[in-house]
Amino acid sequence: MVWVVCTVVLFGAAGFPAALLIQRKLRQARTAAALQIESACGIVEKRFVRIGGIDQWIEIRGEDQDNPVLLVLHGGPGCSYSIFTPHLRSWEKHFTIIQWDQRGGGKTYGRMGPRRSGEISFERLTRDALEVVEYVRARLGKDRIFLLASSLGSTFGIQVVRRRPELFYAYIGTDQNVGMQRGREEEFCEVLKRLHALGLSKGVKALERIGPDPTGWSPDDYNTVARWTMESDPEGLRRTMKLLKDAVWYAPGWTLRDIRAFVAGMRHTLKKLLPEITQYDAWKPGTHFEIPFFIFQGEDDVLTTPKLAEAFFTDVVAPIKRMTLIQGAGHFAAFMQPNSFLRELLVDVHPLAETRNLITIDQTSRTMPGLRRIRASTELRNVQNA
């Protein structure tokens, strides 16, 4: 869905009048000004770092370097989340935010291209992520950080924290992707029902032609299914399209060349990862985690549904585990409802970085607008063992 939006923006730009292009530059400039960090304790760094043998783009932003570090694993495949930096501006008062353009995505792909991007697999991305963590720890002088993994990033994100749990305070999954091996036919039928009810016969025919079994899908099939799944939720589609169009078109510092690389990177990465994506099953590596485990899912997400995310969450065993549905959000929940998402982070996640504040978690009110908690488990005293 993201690459479709980027393609529309990219090809539409050629026909835009000069006034609209000027308006774009003005808004980019205003957004860049709003993103300025003036604090003497703050940090803003944007650079290529040698990760996994290639140059990879890393951005570090925060108002106080003493704050806990939050590394964002973007989804896609290959969809850099640095376009959403303006949505996370309020987070930077409480966390130092790390945006990393994975190999095959964003500015990393723009520099390396398809030939020099090397192997792209879940295993390679896992190893790259751990190198990024080590770089961030050394650069910022931190023993542990938080990992926020979104959508496709959550597929290998849970392997990252499982492999090196001592590097993390907690895992936070959003748009949690648990794979396409379980509950697929049921979800496929639900999408068909919604399309039928909306009279979208073209979508029904397209999905019936493709079928529910993802193992035989081409990249075009994958994108077609994602597109019609979003079309089956008109209100969610409207909100998502506005979010993405504004993010892509007005991202400060982004040129049309950057958008072109963004689109090409997503296409390239999907081709490389599709076999693994269709075979992925979050349960197979196990459901035991040595650190606190959170899922903050958009209540209206039709791409990575709360139902499947909750099924996985139910089987998770962790020192602390909590799942929250964020109202008014579908996919891209962190960027659709950043304030609600931040409140959840401040209640459940941020205190884990300060042992003296751990006791405040259960003392904090959980009746916050925009949030609906599913379940909590494990007593708070176990956090100190994480």
Contacts in CASP RR format, 6 or more apart in sequence:
PFRMAT RR
TARGET T0000
AUTHOR 0000-0000-0000
METHOD contacts of the structure
MODEL  1
MVWVVCTVVLFGAAGFPAALLIQRKLRQARTAAALQIESACGIVEKRFVR
IGGIDQWIEIRGEDQDNPVLLVLHGGPGCSYSIFTPHLRSWEKHFTIIQW
DQRGGGKTYGRMGPRRSGEISFERLTRDALEVVEYVRARLGKDRIFLLAS
SLGSTFGIQVVRRRPELFYAYIGTDQNVGMQRGREEEFCEVLKRLHALGL
SKGVKALERIGPDPTGWSPDDYNTVARWTMESDPEGLRRTMKLLKDAVWY
APGWTLRDIRAFVAGMRHTLKKLLPEITQYDAWKPGTHFEIPFFIFQGED
DVLTTPKLAEAFFTDVVAPIKRMTLIQGAGHFAAFMQPNSFLRELLVDVH
PLAETRNLITIDQTSRTMPGLRRIRASTELRNVQNA
1 223 0 8 1.000
1 226 0 8 1.000
1 227 0 8 1.000
1 230 0 8 1.000
1 240 0 8 1.000
1 244 0 8 1.000
1 303 0 8 1.000
1 331 0 8 1.000
2 76 0 8 1.000
2 79 0 8 1.000
2 244 0 8 1.000
2 266 0 8 1.000
3 79 0 8 1.000
3 223 0 8 1.000
3 262 0 8 1.000
3 263 0 8 1.000
3 266 0 8 1.000
3 267 0 8 1.000
4 223 0 8 1.000
4 227 0 8 1.000
5 241 0 8 1.000
5 244 0 8 1.000
5 245 0 8 1.000
5 248 0 8 1.000
6 244 0 8 1.000
6 248 0 8 1.000
6 259 0 8 1.000
6 262 0 8 1.000
6 263 0 8 1.000
6 266 0 8 1.000
7 263 0 8 1.000
8 245 0 8 1.000
9 245 0 8 1.000
9 248 0 8 1.000
9 249 0 8 1.000
9 259 0 8 1.000
10 256 0 8 1.000
10 259 0 8 1.000
10 260 0 8 1.000
10 263 0 8 1.000
13 21 0 8 1.000
13 256 0 8 1.000
24 249 0 8 1.000
24 250 0 8 1.000
27 250 0 8 1.000
28 250 0 8 1.000
28 251 0 8 1.000
28 252 0 8 1.000
28 253 0 8 1.000
28 254 0 8 1.000
29 252 0 8 1.000
31 86 0 8 1.000
31 250 0 8 1.000
31 251 0 8 1.000
31 252 0 8 1.000
32 252 0 8 1.000
32 253 0 8 1.000
34 86 0 8 1.000
34 89 0 8 1.000
35 61 0 8 1.000
35 85 0 8 1.000
35 86 0 8 1.000
35 89 0 8 1.000
35 252 0 8 1.000
37 43 0 8 1.000
37 44 0 8 1.000
37 61 0 8 1.000
37 62 0 8 1.000
37 63 0 8 1.000
37 92 0 8 1.000
39 63 0 8 1.000
39 64 0 8 1.000
41 63 0 8 1.000
41 64 0 8 1.000
41 65 0 8 1.000
41 66 0 8 1.000
42 62 0 8 1.000
42 63 0 8 1.000
42 64 0 8 1.000
42 65 0 8 1.000
43 60 0 8 1.000
43 61 0 8 1.000
43 62 0 8 1.000
43 65 0 8 1.000
43 96 0 8 1.000
43 140 0 8 1.000
44 60 0 8 1.000
44 61 0 8 1.000
44 62 0 8 1.000
45 58 0 8 1.000
45 59 0 8 1.000
45 60 0 8 1.000
45 61 0 8 1.000
46 57 0 8 1.000
46 58 0 8 1.000
46 59 0 8 1.000
46 60 0 8 1.000
47 57 0 8 1.000
47 58 0 8 1.000
48 55 0 8 1.000
48 56 0 8 1.000
48 57 0 8 1.000
48 58 0 8 1.000
48 107 0 8 1.000
48 108 0 8 1.000
48 111 0 8 1.000
49 55 0 8 1.000
49 56 0 8 1.000
49 57 0 8 1.000
49 58 0 8 1.000
49 132 0 8 1.000
49 135 0 8 1.000
50 56 0 8 1.000
51 58 0 8 1.000
51 103 0 8 1.000
51 128 0 8 1.000
51 131 0 8 1.000
51 132 0 8 1.000
51 135 0 8 1.000
52 103 0 8 1.000
52 124 0 8 1.000
52 127 0 8 1.000
52 128 0 8 1.000
52 131 0 8 1.000
54 103 0 8 1.000
54 108 0 8 1.000
54 112 0 8 1.000
54 116 0 8 1.000
54 117 0 8 1.000
54 118 0 8 1.000
55 108 0 8 1.000
55 111 0 8 1.000
55 112 0 8 1.000
56 100 0 8 1.000
56 101 0 8 1.000
56 102 0 8 1.000
56 103 0 8 1.000
56 108 0 8 1.000
56 128 0 8 1.000
56 132 0 8 1.000
57 80 0 8 1.000
57 82 0 8 1.000
57 100 0 8 1.000
57 101 0 8 1.000
57 106 0 8 1.000
57 107 0 8 1.000
57 108 0 8 1.000
57 111 0 8 1.000
58 98 0 8 1.000
58 99 0 8 1.000
58 100 0 8 1.000
58 101 0 8 1.000
58 132 0 8 1.000
58 135 0 8 1.000
58 136 0 8 1.000
59 82 0 8 1.000
59 85 0 8 1.000
59 98 0 8 1.000
59 99 0 8 1.000
59 100 0 8 1.000
60 96 0 8 1.000
60 97 0 8 1.000
60 98 0 8 1.000
60 136 0 8 1.000
60 139 0 8 1.000
60 140 0 8 1.000
61 85 0 8 1.000
61 92 0 8 1.000
61 96 0 8 1.000
61 97 0 8 1.000
61 99 0 8 1.000
62 92 0 8 1.000
62 93 0 8 1.000
62 95 0 8 1.000
62 96 0 8 1.000
62 97 0 8 1.000
63 92 0 8 1.000
63 93 0 8 1.000
64 93 0 8 1.000
64 96 0 8 1.000
65 96 0 8 1.000
65 140 0 8 1.000
67 94 0 8 1.000
67 95 0 8 1.000
67 96 0 8 1.000
68 94 0 8 1.000
68 95 0 8 1.000
68 96 0 8 1.000
68 142 0 8 1.000
68 145 0 8 1.000
68 146 0 8 1.000
68 169 0 8 1.000
68 350 0 8 1.000
68 353 0 8 1.000
69 95 0 8 1.000
69 96 0 8 1.000
69 98 0 8 1.000
69 136 0 8 1.000
69 140 0 8 1.000
69 142 0 8 1.000
69 145 0 8 1.000
69 146 0 8 1.000
70 91 0 8 1.000
70 95 0 8 1.000
70 96 0 8 1.000
70 97 0 8 1.000
70 98 0 8 1.000
70 145 0 8 1.000
70 146 0 8 1.000
70 147 0 8 1.000
70 148 0 8 1.000
70 345 0 8 1.000
71 98 0 8 1.000
71 100 0 8 1.000
71 129 0 8 1.000
71 132 0 8 1.000
71 133 0 8 1.000
71 136 0 8 1.000
71 145 0 8 1.000
71 146 0 8 1.000
71 147 0 8 1.000
71 148 0 8 1.000
72 81 0 8 1.000
72 97 0 8 1.000
72 98 0 8 1.000
72 99 0 8 1.000
72 100 0 8 1.000
72 148 0 8 1.000
72 149 0 8 1.000
72 150 0 8 1.000
73 100 0 8 1.000
73 102 0 8 1.000
73 129 0 8 1.000
73 147 0 8 1.000
73 148 0 8 1.000
73 149 0 8 1.000
73 150 0 8 1.000
73 153 0 8 1.000
73 154 0 8 1.000
73 156 0 8 1.000
73 157 0 8 1.000
73 160 0 8 1.000
74 80 0 8 1.000
74 81 0 8 1.000
74 99 0 8 1.000
74 100 0 8 1.000
74 101 0 8 1.000
74 102 0 8 1.000
74 150 0 8 1.000
74 151 0 8 1.000
74 153 0 8 1.000
75 81 0 8 1.000
75 150 0 8 1.000
75 151 0 8 1.000
75 152 0 8 1.000
75 153 0 8 1.000
75 154 0 8 1.000
75 175 0 8 1.000
76 151 0 8 1.000
76 152 0 8 1.000
76 153 0 8 1.000
76 266 0 8 1.000
76 269 0 8 1.000
76 270 0 8 1.000
77 104 0 8 1.000
77 152 0 8 1.000
77 266 0 8 1.000
77 269 0 8 1.000
77 270 0 8 1.000
77 272 0 8 1.000
77 273 0 8 1.000
77 277 0 8 1.000
78 102 0 8 1.000
78 104 0 8 1.000
78 105 0 8 1.000
78 106 0 8 1.000
78 109 0 8 1.000
78 152 0 8 1.000
78 265 0 8 1.000
78 266 0 8 1.000
78 269 0 8 1.000
78 270 0 8 1.000
79 105 0 8 1.000
79 151 0 8 1.000
79 152 0 8 1.000
79 262 0 8 1.000
79 266 0 8 1.000
80 99 0 8 1.000
80 101 0 8 1.000
80 102 0 8 1.000
80 105 0 8 1.000
80 106 0 8 1.000
80 107 0 8 1.000
80 108 0 8 1.000
80 262 0 8 1.000
81 99 0 8 1.000
81 150 0 8 1.000
81 335 0 8 1.000
82 99 0 8 1.000
82 101 0 8 1.000
82 106 0 8 1.000
82 107 0 8 1.000
82 251 0 8 1.000
83 247 0 8 1.000
83 248 0 8 1.000
83 251 0 8 1.000
83 254 0 8 1.000
84 247 0 8 1.000
84 332 0 8 1.000
84 334 0 8 1.000
84 335 0 8 1.000
85 97 0 8 1.000
85 99 0 8 1.000
85 251 0 8 1.000
85 252 0 8 1.000
86 247 0 8 1.000
86 251 0 8 1.000
86 252 0 8 1.000
87 247 0 8 1.000
87 334 0 8 1.000
87 335 0 8 1.000
87 338 0 8 1.000
88 97 0 8 1.000
88 334 0 8 1.000
88 335 0 8 1.000
88 338 0 8 1.000
90 338 0 8 1.000
90 339 0 8 1.000
90 342 0 8 1.000
91 97 0 8 1.000
91 338 0 8 1.000
91 342 0 8 1.000
91 345 0 8 1.000
94 342 0 8 1.000
94 345 0 8 1.000
94 346 0 8 1.000
94 350 0 8 1.000
95 146 0 8 1.000
95 345 0 8 1.000
95 350 0 8 1.000
96 140 0 8 1.000
98 132 0 8 1.000
98 136 0 8 1.000
98 145 0 8 1.000
100 129 0 8 1.000
100 132 0 8 1.000
101 107 0 8 1.000
101 108 0 8 1.000
101 109 0 8 1.000
102 108 0 8 1.000
102 125 0 8 1.000
102 128 0 8 1.000
102 129 0 8 1.000
103 109 0 8 1.000
103 112 0 8 1.000
103 117 0 8 1.000
103 118 0 8 1.000
103 120 0 8 1.000
103 124 0 8 1.000
103 125 0 8 1.000
103 128 0 8 1.000
104 112 0 8 1.000
104 113 0 8 1.000
104 117 0 8 1.000
104 120 0 8 1.000
104 265 0 8 1.000
104 268 0 8 1.000
104 269 0 8 1.000
105 261 0 8 1.000
105 262 0 8 1.000
105 265 0 8 1.000
105 266 0 8 1.000
105 269 0 8 1.000
106 258 0 8 1.000
106 261 0 8 1.000
106 262 0 8 1.000
106 265 0 8 1.000
107 258 0 8 1.000
107 261 0 8 1.000
108 117 0 8 1.000
109 117 0 8 1.000
109 261 0 8 1.000
109 262 0 8 1.000
109 264 0 8 1.000
109 265 0 8 1.000
109 268 0 8 1.000
109 269 0 8 1.000
110 258 0 8 1.000
110 261 0 8 1.000
110 264 0 8 1.000
110 265 0 8 1.000
112 118 0 8 1.000
113 261 0 8 1.000
113 264 0 8 1.000
113 265 0 8 1.000
113 268 0 8 1.000
114 264 0 8 1.000
114 265 0 8 1.000
114 268 0 8 1.000
117 268 0 8 1.000
118 124 0 8 1.000
120 268 0 8 1.000
120 269 0 8 1.000
120 272 0 8 1.000
120 273 0 8 1.000
121 272 0 8 1.000
121 273 0 8 1.000
121 276 0 8 1.000
122 155 0 8 1.000
122 156 0 8 1.000
122 159 0 8 1.000
122 273 0 8 1.000
122 276 0 8 1.000
122 280 0 8 1.000
123 156 0 8 1.000
125 153 0 8 1.000
125 156 0 8 1.000
126 156 0 8 1.000
126 157 0 8 1.000
126 159 0 8 1.000
126 160 0 8 1.000
126 163 0 8 1.000
129 156 0 8 1.000
129 157 0 8 1.000
129 160 0 8 1.000
130 160 0 8 1.000
130 163 0 8 1.000
130 164 0 8 1.000
130 167 0 8 1.000
133 145 0 8 1.000
133 147 0 8 1.000
133 160 0 8 1.000
133 164 0 8 1.000
133 167 0 8 1.000
134 167 0 8 1.000
136 142 0 8 1.000
136 145 0 8 1.000
137 143 0 8 1.000
137 144 0 8 1.000
137 145 0 8 1.000
137 167 0 8 1.000
144 166 0 8 1.000
144 167 0 8 1.000
144 168 0 8 1.000
144 169 0 8 1.000
144 353 0 8 1.000
145 167 0 8 1.000
145 168 0 8 1.000
145 169 0 8 1.000
146 168 0 8 1.000
146 169 0 8 1.000
146 170 0 8 1.000
146 172 0 8 1.000
146 349 0 8 1.000
146 352 0 8 1.000
146 353 0 8 1.000
147 157 0 8 1.000
147 160 0 8 1.000
147 161 0 8 1.000
147 168 0 8 1.000
147 170 0 8 1.000
147 171 0 8 1.000
147 172 0 8 1.000
148 172 0 8 1.000
148 173 0 8 1.000
148 174 0 8 1.000
148 334 0 8 1.000
149 156 0 8 1.000
149 157 0 8 1.000
149 158 0 8 1.000
149 160 0 8 1.000
149 171 0 8 1.000
149 172 0 8 1.000
149 173 0 8 1.000
149 174 0 8 1.000
150 173 0 8 1.000
150 174 0 8 1.000
150 175 0 8 1.000
150 332 0 8 1.000
150 334 0 8 1.000
151 174 0 8 1.000
151 175 0 8 1.000
151 177 0 8 1.000
151 303 0 8 1.000
151 304 0 8 1.000
151 331 0 8 1.000
152 177 0 8 1.000
152 273 0 8 1.000
152 277 0 8 1.000
153 177 0 8 1.000
154 173 0 8 1.000
154 174 0 8 1.000
154 175 0 8 1.000
154 176 0 8 1.000
154 177 0 8 1.000
155 177 0 8 1.000
155 179 0 8 1.000
155 277 0 8 1.000
155 280 0 8 1.000
155 282 0 8 1.000
157 171 0 8 1.000
158 171 0 8 1.000
158 282 0 8 1.000
158 285 0 8 1.000
158 289 0 8 1.000
159 285 0 8 1.000
161 167 0 8 1.000
161 168 0 8 1.000
161 171 0 8 1.000
161 289 0 8 1.000
161 291 0 8 1.000
162 285 0 8 1.000
162 289 0 8 1.000
162 290 0 8 1.000
165 289 0 8 1.000
165 290 0 8 1.000
165 291 0 8 1.000
168 291 0 8 1.000
169 291 0 8 1.000
169 292 0 8 1.000
169 349 0 8 1.000
169 352 0 8 1.000
169 353 0 8 1.000
169 386 0 8 1.000
170 291 0 8 1.000
170 292 0 8 1.000
170 293 0 8 1.000
170 294 0 8 1.000
170 320 0 8 1.000
170 349 0 8 1.000
170 352 0 8 1.000
170 386 0 8 1.000
171 289 0 8 1.000
171 291 0 8 1.000
171 292 0 8 1.000
171 293 0 8 1.000
171 294 0 8 1.000
172 294 0 8 1.000
172 295 0 8 1.000
172 296 0 8 1.000
172 345 0 8 1.000
172 349 0 8 1.000
173 294 0 8 1.000
173 295 0 8 1.000
173 296 0 8 1.000
174 295 0 8 1.000
174 296 0 8 1.000
174 297 0 8 1.000
174 298 0 8 1.000
174 333 0 8 1.000
174 334 0 8 1.000
174 341 0 8 1.000
175 297 0 8 1.000
175 298 0 8 1.000
175 301 0 8 1.000
175 303 0 8 1.000
175 304 0 8 1.000
175 331 0 8 1.000
175 332 0 8 1.000
175 333 0 8 1.000
176 295 0 8 1.000
176 297 0 8 1.000
176 304 0 8 1.000
176 309 0 8 1.000
176 312 0 8 1.000
176 313 0 8 1.000
177 280 0 8 1.000
177 282 0 8 1.000
177 304 0 8 1.000
178 281 0 8 1.000
178 282 0 8 1.000
178 283 0 8 1.000
178 304 0 8 1.000
178 308 0 8 1.000
178 309 0 8 1.000
178 311 0 8 1.000
178 312 0 8 1.000
179 277 0 8 1.000
179 280 0 8 1.000
179 281 0 8 1.000
179 282 0 8 1.000
179 308 0 8 1.000
180 214 0 8 1.000
180 277 0 8 1.000
180 278 0 8 1.000
180 280 0 8 1.000
181 279 0 8 1.000
181 280 0 8 1.000
181 281 0 8 1.000
182 281 0 8 1.000
182 283 0 8 1.000
182 308 0 8 1.000
182 311 0 8 1.000
183 308 0 8 1.000
184 212 0 8 1.000
184 213 0 8 1.000
184 214 0 8 1.000
185 212 0 8 1.000
187 305 0 8 1.000
187 308 0 8 1.000
188 207 0 8 1.000
188 211 0 8 1.000
188 212 0 8 1.000
189 212 0 8 1.000
191 207 0 8 1.000
191 228 0 8 1.000
191 229 0 8 1.000
191 232 0 8 1.000
191 302 0 8 1.000
192 204 0 8 1.000
192 207 0 8 1.000
192 208 0 8 1.000
194 232 0 8 1.000
194 233 0 8 1.000
195 201 0 8 1.000
195 203 0 8 1.000
195 204 0 8 1.000
195 207 0 8 1.000
195 228 0 8 1.000
195 231 0 8 1.000
195 232 0 8 1.000
196 204 0 8 1.000
198 231 0 8 1.000
198 232 0 8 1.000
198 234 0 8 1.000
200 228 0 8 1.000
200 231 0 8 1.000
200 232 0 8 1.000
203 228 0 8 1.000
203 231 0 8 1.000
206 224 0 8 1.000
206 228 0 8 1.000
207 224 0 8 1.000
207 225 0 8 1.000
207 228 0 8 1.000
210 217 0 8 1.000
210 221 0 8 1.000
210 224 0 8 1.000
210 225 0 8 1.000
214 222 0 8 1.000
214 225 0 8 1.000
214 277 0 8 1.000
214 278 0 8 1.000
215 278 0 8 1.000
215 279 0 8 1.000
216 278 0 8 1.000
217 225 0 8 1.000
217 274 0 8 1.000
217 278 0 8 1.000
218 274 0 8 1.000
219 267 0 8 1.000
219 270 0 8 1.000
219 271 0 8 1.000
219 274 0 8 1.000
222 270 0 8 1.000
222 274 0 8 1.000
222 277 0 8 1.000
222 278 0 8 1.000
223 270 0 8 1.000
226 303 0 8 1.000
229 302 0 8 1.000
229 303 0 8 1.000
230 236 0 8 1.000
230 237 0 8 1.000
230 240 0 8 1.000
230 302 0 8 1.000
230 303 0 8 1.000
231 237 0 8 1.000
232 302 0 8 1.000
233 300 0 8 1.000
233 302 0 8 1.000
236 300 0 8 1.000
236 302 0 8 1.000
236 330 0 8 1.000
239 330 0 8 1.000
239 336 0 8 1.000
240 330 0 8 1.000
240 331 0 8 1.000
240 332 0 8 1.000
240 336 0 8 1.000
243 332 0 8 1.000
243 335 0 8 1.000
243 336 0 8 1.000
244 332 0 8 1.000
247 335 0 8 1.000
248 254 0 8 1.000
248 259 0 8 1.000
248 262 0 8 1.000
251 258 0 8 1.000
282 312 0 8 1.000
283 312 0 8 1.000
283 315 0 8 1.000
287 312 0 8 1.000
287 315 0 8 1.000
287 316 0 8 1.000
287 317 0 8 1.000
288 316 0 8 1.000
288 317 0 8 1.000
288 318 0 8 1.000
289 316 0 8 1.000
289 317 0 8 1.000
289 318 0 8 1.000
289 321 0 8 1.000
290 318 0 8 1.000
290 319 0 8 1.000
290 386 0 8 1.000
291 318 0 8 1.000
291 319 0 8 1.000
291 386 0 8 1.000
292 318 0 8 1.000
292 319 0 8 1.000
292 320 0 8 1.000
292 321 0 8 1.000
292 352 0 8 1.000
292 383 0 8 1.000
292 386 0 8 1.000
293 313 0 8 1.000
293 316 0 8 1.000
293 318 0 8 1.000
293 320 0 8 1.000
293 321 0 8 1.000
294 321 0 8 1.000
294 322 0 8 1.000
294 323 0 8 1.000
294 324 0 8 1.000
294 348 0 8 1.000
294 349 0 8 1.000
295 309 0 8 1.000
295 310 0 8 1.000
295 313 0 8 1.000
295 322 0 8 1.000
295 323 0 8 1.000
295 324 0 8 1.000
296 323 0 8 1.000
296 324 0 8 1.000
296 326 0 8 1.000
296 333 0 8 1.000
296 334 0 8 1.000
296 341 0 8 1.000
296 344 0 8 1.000
296 345 0 8 1.000
297 304 0 8 1.000
297 306 0 8 1.000
297 309 0 8 1.000
297 310 0 8 1.000
297 323 0 8 1.000
297 324 0 8 1.000
297 325 0 8 1.000
297 326 0 8 1.000
297 333 0 8 1.000
298 306 0 8 1.000
298 325 0 8 1.000
298 326 0 8 1.000
298 327 0 8 1.000
298 328 0 8 1.000
298 329 0 8 1.000
298 330 0 8 1.000
298 331 0 8 1.000
298 333 0 8 1.000
298 336 0 8 1.000
298 337 0 8 1.000
299 306 0 8 1.000
299 325 0 8 1.000
299 326 0 8 1.000
299 327 0 8 1.000
299 328 0 8 1.000
299 329 0 8 1.000
299 330 0 8 1.000
299 372 0 8 1.000
300 328 0 8 1.000
300 329 0 8 1.000
300 330 0 8 1.000
301 329 0 8 1.000
301 330 0 8 1.000
301 331 0 8 1.000
301 333 0 8 1.000
302 330 0 8 1.000
302 331 0 8 1.000
303 331 0 8 1.000
304 331 0 8 1.000
306 325 0 8 1.000
309 323 0 8 1.000
310 323 0 8 1.000
310 374 0 8 1.000
313 321 0 8 1.000
313 323 0 8 1.000
313 374 0 8 1.000
313 375 0 8 1.000
314 375 0 8 1.000
318 378 0 8 1.000
319 378 0 8 1.000
319 382 0 8 1.000
319 383 0 8 1.000
319 385 0 8 1.000
319 386 0 8 1.000
320 377 0 8 1.000
320 378 0 8 1.000
320 380 0 8 1.000
320 382 0 8 1.000
320 383 0 8 1.000
320 386 0 8 1.000
321 376 0 8 1.000
321 377 0 8 1.000
321 378 0 8 1.000
322 348 0 8 1.000
322 373 0 8 1.000
322 375 0 8 1.000
322 376 0 8 1.000
322 377 0 8 1.000
323 373 0 8 1.000
323 374 0 8 1.000
323 375 0 8 1.000
324 344 0 8 1.000
324 348 0 8 1.000
324 371 0 8 1.000
324 372 0 8 1.000
324 373 0 8 1.000
324 374 0 8 1.000
325 371 0 8 1.000
325 372 0 8 1.000
325 373 0 8 1.000
325 374 0 8 1.000
326 333 0 8 1.000
326 336 0 8 1.000
326 337 0 8 1.000
326 340 0 8 1.000
326 341 0 8 1.000
326 344 0 8 1.000
326 370 0 8 1.000
326 371 0 8 1.000
326 372 0 8 1.000
327 337 0 8 1.000
327 340 0 8 1.000
327 370 0 8 1.000
327 371 0 8 1.000
327 372 0 8 1.000
328 336 0 8 1.000
328 337 0 8 1.000
328 370 0 8 1.000
329 336 0 8 1.000
329 337 0 8 1.000
329 340 0 8 1.000
329 341 0 8 1.000
330 336 0 8 1.000
333 341 0 8 1.000
334 341 0 8 1.000
337 370 0 8 1.000
340 368 0 8 1.000
340 369 0 8 1.000
340 370 0 8 1.000
340 371 0 8 1.000
343 368 0 8 1.000
343 371 0 8 1.000
344 368 0 8 1.000
344 371 0 8 1.000
347 361 0 8 1.000
347 364 0 8 1.000
347 366 0 8 1.000
347 368 0 8 1.000
348 361 0 8 1.000
351 357 0 8 1.000
351 358 0 8 1.000
351 360 0 8 1.000
351 361 0 8 1.000
352 358 0 8 1.000
352 383 0 8 1.000
352 386 0 8 1.000
355 384 0 8 1.000
358 380 0 8 1.000
358 383 0 8 1.000
358 384 0 8 1.000
359 380 0 8 1.000
361 380 0 8 1.000
361 383 0 8 1.000
362 380 0 8 1.000
366 373 0 8 1.000
END
